[in-house]
Amino acid sequence: MSTLYMVRKGDTPLRICLRCGITLEALLAANPTVKVSPYLIPGQHLFIPERPPAMYTVQVGDSWESIAWRLGISEQLLKEANESVRNCELVPGLCISLASAIQPSDWRARAEYGPLELEQDVKYVQRTFPGIVHVESIGNSVLGKEILAIRIGEGPRRIHVNGAVHANEWLTSSLLMQFVEDYARYLQLGLCWGRWNAGLASEHTSVWFVPMVNPDGVELVQEGVSGQHSWDHSLVEWNEDDRRFDRWKANIRGVDLNDQFPAHWEEERARRGVFEPSAMNYSGEAPLTEPEACALYRMAEEKQFAMALSFHSQGREIYWNYRDYEPSETEAWAKKLARVSGYRAVKLTGSDAGFKDWFIQQYRKPAFTIEVGYGINPLPLSQFGSIYHEVCAILKEVLLPE
């Protein structure tokens, strides 16, 4: 048996599988044509194999809160999965559905993590950790999507962390949001995270995360244009007439955001040799022409961070220098981060105009470009767990007192 499903904007095979509780293999077996096209098209019909609904039988003494805690499910999501009985008294023997009670951690590790997933995730951590997680908008993308920043900690030392500057490196967004939730939860519970004292870190350091600098580009990589995008013709042309956007790093205007900062920008543009919009390596017509780069620039100017980390993929390397502008302690920091993560600290030459480059040049403070994982972008979700362990080690190291 199967049911007919109409594809909505934002759907991908993995997102549909997660929402419907089926495997990708089952979806592809029921819909062989999905393997042929690079992206789903809104309005397209798919067959969804049916599965027995996941149910829980209420026990004596149960409450929504206790069931959610026992099963590791958000209470809010559990209630949303049981709209008809969410306001009723839970009596023993009542069956409630678990089918749609998907945790944000499931979206991060099991399906493409895009602007909509981030928006919902930010609302989730705000609601779950009031007084611990603080959210602000630092600007908008070319297409008007909010660029969100999340602060945790009350300490005087300020650190900046960003991800998904490059569109096909969107896994960095889900990794950073997983750290946000885990860090906030240990603070809420007043517990140490292994041997790491979350409370001490919060007292010492305020950290601002910008998980998705390039939301328009991320959405393009994950969903394509499918003939319904306002920039359809231009984007396909800039992508060398290819309708698959896996290799796309730029923002929606074809500008590489990590070549947009006023740190020997002219030299970087000449070195790249790309003078028109492209999937990668086009520096734009001038520094800071793109709103996403301007948002990071303004935030750094306003907050006066002591350190900055920009997460990219891939290579398992840490770039820490810039034209000898970096302060003396930067190399020691890089070696510490390499030691805890297993990454390689690299003194990089022949690269300019990146966020890390500008931050070091402008403020003479430590900054790092961290290339997580290894392989071809977008990195496979199968690497999420191992990379997350490495990202945690790096972030824990920089958040504690020196």
Secondary structure, DSSP 8 states (H G I E B T S, - for coil): -EEEEE--TT--HHHHHHHHT--HHHHHHH-GGGGTSSS--TT-EEEEE-----EEE--TT--HHHHHHHHT--HHHHHHTTTTTTTS---TT-EEE-TT---HHHHHHHS---HHHHHHHHHHHHHHSTTT-EEEEEEE-TT--EEEEEEE---SEEEEEE--SSGGGTHHHHHHHHHHHHHHHHHHHT--BTTB-HHHHHHHEEEEEE--S-HHHHHHHHH--TT--TTHHHHHHHTTT-S--TT--S-TTS--GGG-SSSSHHHHHHHHT--S--SS----SSTT-SHHHHHHHHHHHHH--SEEEEEEESSSEEE--STT-S-TTHHHHHHHHHHHH--EEE---S--SSHHHHHHHHH---EEEEEES-SSSS--GGGHHHHHHHHHHHHHHHHS--
